[in-house]
Amino acid sequence: MFYSDGWVEDKQRIKTRHPFAATINQKLYNIEKTLNFIYQVAESNRTVLTCESFKAAFDQVFTNVLATGAIYFFIAALYALFSELNSID
């Protein structure tokens, strides 16, 4: 159950008094970190991301992290994807 007054707007998180807030907030944090990391790597590789390529990168990287739990696969998958995107252009 989600309560209408349960959202902390400035933090973009659920208030801690609500059921499962810690789990949901951790998932939001992980998604935010993944998105920020993809953006930073794209910027450092001078890769232009479309909405579709950003979503594809997120899906691939986040799936690898969830499946393996290893940050190495996260980074390797992201660099492989950007290498592929850069070779298309």
N, C-alpha and C positions, 0 to 999 in steps of 0.2 A: 504494500500500500504506500502510495506517495501522497504526502500532504501538500496542499497548495502553498503553505507558508514554509515549506521545507527546503527551499533553494536559496543559497547564498549567492546573490547576483555578482558581487565583486570578485568572489573567489571561484565562481562557476563550479560549485560543489554542493552536495546535499548536506544539510545540517546534521551534525553528529548525533543528535537525539533520536533520529529516525532509524527504524529497523534496516539493517544491512547497509547503513551509510558508509561504514569503513570499507566494505567490499566494493561498493559502487564507486566511491571516491578513488580507491586505488586503481580501478579499471579506467576511470576517466584520466587519472594521472598518467598511466601507462600509454594510453592513446595519445594524449597531449605530447608526451616525450617522444613518441614514435614520429608523430607529424613534424615536430620541430627538428628532429634529427634528419628526416628525409629532406626537409627544406634546406637545412644547413649544408648537407652533402651536395645537393643539387646546386646550390649557390657556389660552393667551393670548386665544383667541376664545371661551372658555367653551363649547366644544363637547364634549358627552359622546360618547365613542367606545365603541361595542360592539366585540366581537371581530370581527364581520363588517365594520363600517365601518373599523376599524383596518387590517384586512387589505386591504380595497379601496383605502384611501388608500396603503398601502405598495405594492401592486401597481401602481397608477397612477403614483405618483411615481417609484418605482425604475425602472419601464419607461421613463418619459420621460427620466430621467437617463442610463440606459444607451443609449438611442437617440440622444440629442442630445449628451450629454456636457456640457451647459450647466446650471449651477446656476439660471439664471433660469427655465428651464422647470420645474425642480424646485419652486421657490417658487410660481410662478404656478399650476401644477397643484394644489398643495396648498391654496392659498387658494380656488381655484375649487371644489374638492371640499368644503371646509368651508362655503363660502357655500351650496352646494347642500344640504348636510346641515342647516344652520341654517334654511333656508327650508322644509324638510319638517316640522320640528317645530311 
